[in-house]
Amino acid sequence: MLISLFITCYKDTLFPDTGKAVVRVLERLGHRVEFRSAQTCCGQMHYNTGYTADARALMEKFVRDFDGAETICAPSASCVAMIRDHYPKMAAASGDAGLHRRVDELVPRVFEFTELLVDKLGVTDVGASFPHAVTLHTSCHSIRSLQLGDRPARLLRAVRGLELRELADADQCCGFGGTFAVKNADVSAAMGADKARRVVETGAAVCAAADNSCLLQIGGTLTQRGEPVRCLHVAEILAAGDGR
């Protein structure tokens, strides 16, 4: 299968290893991965902040950039939620019947990384090895919008040598929320401190998540606290095979 990778702003700028990990996993499973270099942003930041005209322009660009793509994979639940939940509404509000049709055709071909593996490709064991204790943070978009359920956990449990430790209050927000962390810094920091404390309580060496935006918040808080817990995207763990 040819899979088109949408790498998202956060990963392109701050977490490039995640995109590389996604490619390694998919190629290990026998699929071809393409990267369409014209891609930019899904428009989530703009939409959530009220800049609907800018968000619509980015939506239209996304539709053009991925025209004809068979399957699109994004290792970000929040970006996939933006596309799945809000693109159809924006397209309908535009009054452009052609755009509405193209969006309706595109949206079913967009998958978050873990749901692509489990639901479309039908795999949970991707041949990974990672002999470390790991705890899993479930992001708000992954559980409340995409309803990923236990897909990330099922993938991690199939990793050789990995010990998955339960995170208390795993469904609670880490406090990032994009511009929420900027506009409500004190509240965001308090929520991040609660999440970091729960992560440390597990005794895990690694905190995993399917959204790097959450890991930015959690990892930054852990670093401020001087805690030696690494934060890794689920894809980076699934790409591991040499005990790193």
TAFEN-V793266 format. One record per helix or strand of 2 or more residues. SS is the DSSP state (H for helix, E for strand). FROM is the first residue (numbers start at 1). TO is the last residue. Records with the same first field share a line. If there is no record, write none. Layout:
# TAFEN-V793266
SS: FROM-TO + FROM-TO
This chain:
# TAFEN-V793266
E: 2-6 + 32-34 + 71-74 + 110-112 + 133-136 + 163-165 + 206-209 + 230-233
H: 9-13 + 16-28 + 44-48 + 52-65 + 77-94 + 97-107 + 113-120 + 140-145 + 151-157 + 180-183 + 185-201 + 212-225 + 234-238
